[in-house]
Amino acid sequence: MALEKWINNEDLEKLRALEKWINNEDLEKLRALENPKVEKVIEEFLTLCKPAKARVIDDSPEDIAYIRQLAIDNGEEMKVAVKGHTVHYDGFYDQARDKKNTRLLVPADEKEKYGQHINTADRDEGIKEVLEIMDGAMEGKTVLIRFFSLGPTKSKFSLLALQLTDSAYVAHSEDILYRMGYEEFKRRKGDDFFYLIHSAGELTDKNVTKNVEKRRIYIDLVENRVLSVNNQYAGNSLGLKKLALRLAINKAVNEDWLTEHMFISAVWPLDKSRKTYFLGAFPSACGKTSTAMIPGFTIVGDDIAYLKLNVAGEVKAVNIEQGIFGIIKDVNPDDDPEIYKNLCTPREAIFSNVLINEGTPYWLGMGKQVTVPDKGINWTSSKLGDWEAGKHFDDEGNELKFSHPNARYTIRIEGLENADEAIHDPDGVKVSGIIYGGRDSNTSVPVYESFSWEHGVFIGASIESETTAATLGKAGVRKHQPMANLDFIVTPLGKYLNAHLNFGKRIDDTNRPRIFSTNYFLKDENGRYFDEILDKKIWLLWAEGRVHGEYEAIETPIGLIPKFEDIASLFKGAFDVDYTKERYEAEFSIRIQKFLEKIERIETIFRAEKDIPEKFFVELEEQKKRLLVAKEKFGSDILSPLLF
């Protein structure tokens, strides 16, 4: 249909400019949105990035199928043996989030207030730099114009996002991970949306990003946008994931709700008589996904949650995603049966950076029953040619693994047998408990409950995680990870903590979620873990019982811990295991000196930040006082739980 249909519209000239890249049918799709800001953003970045053409993708099955096929036709994905499965490879130097070049753009005179944890750049200089790099970055390519809903459609929780990308792999991944949003844009109109511009940049003959030294991922809070160029790895290129998380955290902090790096799962008691929704925040390699996927429980989401209060004063949460972009390493039929089954059966799924041999994917830790072939295509192929065992080494001479440790899978949650029925509920689920976890070999107990919401915020803000030799080189180094969210907080830390404290004040006592701390990594004097992989189920069952008033607790200097009888009963009922009093004493003893050392570390960090709320330091001092009083009373650094 001719553009003269809109001859009286003031945006006619802008739409005429878009004719250079977009056909009339797709221009009609844009016009149907009645959104001048959308048109302005598209015109600006098509003009800058200079693609060959652009496609406007709506929510229709035909458009979504076009994206998947384009990823294959472009060589960004390859089909593998199982129907619906494809594999994608990022470049050799593009295998993880690029923290160095992921920067928050802030005015020069405001940089100091953002503290030490945020990687910032001067906004004026950063925008000038990234726009220069993006100039012509899409030459010869097709740009895909996408519309998404961050959260369930027709929900007061959800935010809108516009994505422009020249990568069909990125667009295909987003179709699996996020809900379609074209109709939501049409319904809601207005200019309140995030926009995310991505280009893989110039490609090599292996179809991977060439100019990785010019990789930039810049976050601009003024315009609620992310500008990303010269990358393909999803953590850098899928704007809707951790990049939009940063935009949403800023928005939430300024609008009195919360955006958190948390899973949402329903915990079911052993008799299956009810379900209770919990949120959980865990740093990387601390058991977040395995907690969200505990056998016998159901999952709403594994990564990002929006939290708001409803008119009844309840805390409600939604998963902004509908899929999982998960680390595939160590996914096997024993430890992750639901995900493993999903990855071995026909359905839509994308593998990335794994070994492919004769159409079959292989990854690290997939189980003893699997024999890995000694050759194939893998993540090193773009630099070193097809992989062959014993022949591929890094620049330091270390032999490269057949599958990258950060290799991934992308699937829809509703394809899992343990998907919760409320996954798409526009009203969200009622949150009754929040769990904070870290990796701690010698200090904290397996589970304890906070004394109050404020004490719980202190616990979350004080999360530490030990590094492991397998992933980060030197083992045992404790990294501070407030709310397991440090990499994504884009406001001053004090402002972020205040948002948590103020959110709690607005919840009445009957609806306030209980807050718990968990630690699955406590070791005995011989360096052996006390807990088996599935023992975490017991700690959550106890927390669920506490929510419903079924278990009494023991008051200790750190918080409320379980009674031996209750834990022993849960182990017997769940696993038919006899949990001994000796193990209980060893696991739940309060290690006074270790906790005092942790408090000293945390205090040093927060004293160096600006405008930390005084309530945080009050909680810190009260925690320290309780520990010192107990140490003096009992005359020991390690106190048995039976003393309290």
C-alpha positions, 0 to 999 in steps of 0.5 A: 500500500502506498505511503500516500495513505498517510499524506496528512501525517506529520511523520510522512517525511520520516517514513519516506526516508525509511523507504530506502531500507524497508518495504511498504508492507513493513512500513505499514507494520511500523505505522500501525504502532502509531509511535513516533519515537519508534520511527525516530530511533529506527530512522536514526540507526539505519541511517548511521549503520547503513544496512542493505535492508531492514525487516520489521518483525511482528508476532506472527508465526511466519515472521518468527519462522523467517528469523530461525531460517535466516539464522541458518541461511546466514550460517550463524546457526547449523542444524544438528541431528535432533529435530529443532536443534541448532548450534551457534559459534561465537568467535574465539575471542568472544566467549563471555561477557566483556566486563572491560568494555561494558560501561555505564555512560555518565556525565563527567561531573557525576562519575564519583558518586557511582562508586568503585563497582561500576565501570563508567565512561564519560557520556559525551565521549562514550556516545561519540566513540561508539557512534563512530564505531557503529557508523557503517557497521551493518553494511551489506546486512539485513537489520531485524527490527524486533519488539519484545515484552520484558515480562508477561504480556498485558501485565503491569509488571512488564516493560517494552523493548525495541531491538535492532540487530544485524544478527539472526542468531541474536534475534532467534535467541530472543524469540526463545527467551522473551515474549513477543511484544509487537502487539504490546507496543501497539496496545500501549503506545507511548515512549516508555520503552528500552531500545537496544541497538546491536551489530556484530560488525564486520565478519570474517570468512568464518562468519564471526566478528572481526574487529573484536578490539573495537568491541563496545557495550555502552549503557545510556541511562539518559535514553534508556538504551544500550549500544553494542557493536563488534560482538556475538556472544549473547551476554554482550549482544542480547540486549534484553538480558543482562543489559536491559537488566541494568536499565531496569534496575535504574528504572526500578530504584527510581520508581519504588519497585525492585529488579533483581538477579533472582530465580523464581521457584515454587517449593513443594512440601513432601506431601505436595499439599501446597506450593510456596514461591521463593526468590533466590539470588546466587553468584555464578557457580554457587548453585543458582540454577540447580536450586531453581531446578530442585527435583520435586519443585517447579520453576517460573524463572531462573535469572531475572525477576521484577518485584512489585506490591499489589493492592493487597500489599503482597509482594508479587514477582514475574520472570521477565523471560520465558526461556533459559540461557544456561551454562551447559557444562556439567548438565548431565542426567544425574544432576540435571535430569530435566534440562538434560532430557530437554537437550536430548529430545526434539524441540527448539533449542540452540547450543553454543560453543560446544563440540559437534561430531556427526550432528551430535553435540558434546559438552564438558561434564555431560556424564560418564556414559558419554564417550567424547569423539576426538575430532569435530567442529567446536568453538576453536574452529574459527581461529584454529580450524576444526578441532582434533584432540591434542592439537589445539592450544592457547597462547600460553600453551595450555591444551584447549577443551573440546567444549568451552567452559562457558558453552551455553544452551537456549531453551524455553522453560515451558518445555520442561516437565517441572515448569510451573503453571504460573509462568505467564501469569500477568499478575505474577506470583506471591513471594513468601521467601527470599534466599541469598546464597554464596560459596563459603567453605569455612564460615556460614551454616547451610541455612539460617533465617534473618531476624527482620527484613532489614537484617535480611537486606544486610545478609544480601548485601554481604554475600561473598563467593569464593573463587574456584581453581577450575574457573578463575585460577586461584582458589579461595579468594572471596569476592563481594557480591551484594545481592549477587547483582554487583556486575549489573547495579548501575546506581550508587550502591547506597541508593540501591540498598536504600531501595531495598530497605524502603521497599520492605517498609511498604510491606505490612507484617502479614505479607513480608517475605522471610529472608534466608541465607544458604551455603552449600559449600561448607567443608570439614577439616579434611576439605570434604563437603558436608552436603551432597548435591541434592541436600539443598532440597532439605534447606529449602523444605525447612525454609518453606516450613518456617514460612508456614509456621511449622518449625520452631527455630534456634536464635543464634548470633547470626540468625535463626537456625533449624532444630536438629529434630526437624532437619533429621525428619526432613532428611528421612522423609525426603531421602530416607537418610539418617542425618546424625547429630554429629553432622548437625553440630559440625554443620550448624556450629557458629564460627564466631571468629570467621564471621567477625573476619567477614564483618571486617571485610564487608565494613571496609568495602562499604565504608569506602562507598558514598551514602550507604544507609545508616541502617546498614551499619546499624545491622553490621554493629548489632551482628558484631555485638551479638557475636562478641557477646556469645564469644565471651559468654561461652569462651570459644570461637566455635559454638555448638548449636546445642548451646543456644 
